[in-house]
Amino acid sequence: MKTLLIVYHSQTGNTAQLADAAYQGACQVPETHTRVLRAFDATLDDLRTCHGVLFGTPENFGYMSGALKDFFDRTFYPAQPYRLNLPYALCISAGNDGTGAVRQIDRILLGYPMRQVADPVICRGVVTAEHLAQCEELGQLLATGLACGIF
């Protein structure tokens, strides 16, 4: 069975809603096990034992959250010997346009290396039902791609 890992940070609850929606979508694929961890709780072992990752973060000052950056700081160099090559996708809760956070995360993930397999879901402003549906679809897409061996 493949494992999808959702790593996120949320301060106001917006990104937690997005991560939960993605989790609900992923759970629709029984052939994939999905785990959800807050960024401060996720470790290198979590990365090493999963088959794909969905990262969720608020956009803070045009950048990812400090908690997600902390996760990357703690795992980047220790992950180098493993050449993880994991498929990933992003969901961003943005007060601005979200592109700065996406750009910086994509840049960091190239070094693991990881490969982007879906366009990021950027939820600008107040989280809406449409945003939640997009994240649910993203979670289902990742879980299905893992289960079918596409990613």
C-alpha positions as CSV (number, residue, x, y, z in Angstrom):
1,M,0.0,0.0,0.0
2,K,1.3,3.5,-0.9
3,T,1.4,6.3,1.7
4,L,0.5,9.9,1.0
5,L,1.9,12.3,3.6
6,I,0.3,15.7,4.1
7,V,2.6,18.2,5.9
8,Y,1.1,21.5,6.7
9,H,1.2,24.6,9.0
10,S,-1.7,26.7,10.0
11,Q,-1.9,29.6,12.3
12,T,-5.4,30.9,11.7
13,G,-7.0,27.6,10.7
14,N,-7.3,28.4,6.9
15,T,-4.5,26.0,5.9
16,A,-5.8,23.4,8.3
17,Q,-9.1,23.5,6.4
18,L,-7.2,23.0,3.1
19,A,-5.2,20.1,4.5
20,D,-8.3,18.5,5.9
21,A,-10.1,18.8,2.6
22,A,-7.1,17.2,0.9
23,Y,-7.1,14.4,3.5
24,Q,-10.9,13.8,2.8
25,G,-10.2,13.5,-0.9
26,A,-7.2,11.2,-0.4
27,C,-9.3,9.0,1.9
28,Q,-11.6,8.3,-1.0
29,V,-8.9,6.1,-2.4
30,P,-8.8,3.0,-0.1
31,E,-5.6,1.7,-1.8
32,T,-3.6,4.6,-0.4
33,H,-2.9,5.2,3.3
34,T,-2.8,9.0,4.1
35,R,-1.1,10.6,7.1
36,V,-1.5,14.2,8.1
37,L,1.2,15.9,10.2
38,R,1.8,19.5,11.3
39,A,5.1,20.8,9.9
40,F,6.7,21.0,13.4
41,D,5.8,17.3,14.0
42,A,7.0,15.9,10.7
43,T,10.4,14.3,10.4
44,L,12.8,12.8,7.9
45,D,11.5,9.3,8.8
46,D,8.1,10.5,7.7
47,L,9.5,11.5,4.4
48,R,11.5,8.3,4.0
49,T,8.4,6.1,4.6
50,C,6.0,7.9,2.3
51,H,5.5,7.6,-1.4
52,G,4.3,11.2,-2.1
53,V,3.7,14.5,-0.2
54,L,1.2,17.3,-0.2
55,F,2.6,20.4,1.5
56,G,0.2,23.1,2.8
57,T,1.2,26.5,4.1
58,P,-0.1,30.0,4.5
59,E,1.6,32.7,2.5
60,N,3.5,34.9,5.0
61,F,5.0,38.1,3.6
62,G,5.1,36.5,0.1
63,Y,6.9,33.4,1.5
64,M,6.0,30.0,3.1
65,S,5.3,29.8,6.8
66,G,8.2,29.6,9.2
67,A,7.0,26.2,10.4
68,L,7.2,24.7,6.9
69,K,10.6,26.3,6.4
70,D,11.7,24.8,9.7
71,F,10.6,21.4,8.4
72,F,12.7,21.9,5.3
73,D,15.7,23.1,7.4
74,R,15.5,20.0,9.6
75,T,15.2,17.5,6.7
76,F,17.0,18.9,3.7
77,Y,20.6,17.9,4.4
78,P,19.8,14.7,6.2
79,A,17.7,13.6,3.2
80,Q,20.5,14.0,0.7
81,P,21.8,10.5,0.8
82,Y,18.4,9.1,0.2
83,R,17.6,10.9,-3.1
84,L,14.0,10.8,-2.2
85,N,12.6,11.7,-5.7
86,L,9.1,11.9,-4.3
87,P,6.1,13.3,-6.1
88,Y,4.6,16.4,-4.5
89,A,1.9,19.0,-4.7
90,L,1.1,22.3,-2.9
91,C,-1.8,24.0,-1.4
92,I,-1.4,27.6,-0.3
93,S,-3.6,29.9,1.7
94,A,-2.7,33.3,0.4
95,G,-3.5,36.8,1.5
96,N,-1.7,38.1,-1.6
97,D,-1.2,36.0,-4.7
98,G,0.7,33.0,-3.3
99,T,3.3,32.8,-6.1
100,G,6.2,33.8,-3.9
101,A,5.5,30.9,-1.5
102,V,5.1,28.5,-4.4
103,R,8.3,29.7,-6.1
104,Q,10.4,29.3,-2.9
105,I,9.0,25.8,-2.0
106,D,9.5,24.5,-5.6
107,R,13.0,25.7,-5.5
108,I,13.8,24.0,-2.2
109,L,12.1,20.7,-3.3
110,L,14.3,20.5,-6.4
111,G,17.2,19.9,-4.1
112,Y,15.8,16.8,-2.3
113,P,15.0,16.0,-5.2
114,M,11.2,15.9,-5.4
115,R,9.1,16.3,-8.5
116,Q,5.9,18.4,-8.8
117,V,3.1,16.3,-10.2
118,A,0.1,18.8,-10.0
119,D,-0.4,22.5,-10.3
120,P,-0.5,24.2,-6.9
121,V,-3.9,25.1,-5.4
122,I,-3.6,28.7,-4.3
123,C,-6.6,29.8,-2.2
124,R,-6.6,33.6,-2.2
125,G,-8.5,35.4,0.5
126,V,-11.2,33.8,2.6
127,V,-11.3,30.0,2.2
128,T,-14.4,29.1,0.2
129,A,-16.3,25.9,-0.7
130,E,-14.6,26.1,-4.1
131,H,-11.1,26.2,-2.5
132,L,-12.0,23.2,-0.3
133,A,-13.3,21.3,-3.3
134,Q,-10.1,22.0,-5.2
135,C,-8.0,20.7,-2.3
136,E,-10.2,17.6,-1.9
137,E,-9.7,17.0,-5.6
138,L,-5.9,17.5,-5.2
139,G,-5.8,15.0,-2.4
140,Q,-7.8,12.4,-4.4
141,L,-5.5,13.0,-7.4
142,L,-2.3,12.4,-5.5
143,A,-3.7,9.3,-3.7
144,T,-5.0,7.9,-7.0
145,G,-1.8,8.6,-8.8
146,L,0.1,6.8,-6.1
147,A,-2.3,3.8,-6.0
148,C,-2.1,3.4,-9.7
149,G,1.7,3.8,-9.9
150,I,1.4,6.9,-12.1
151,F,3.7,8.9,-9.8
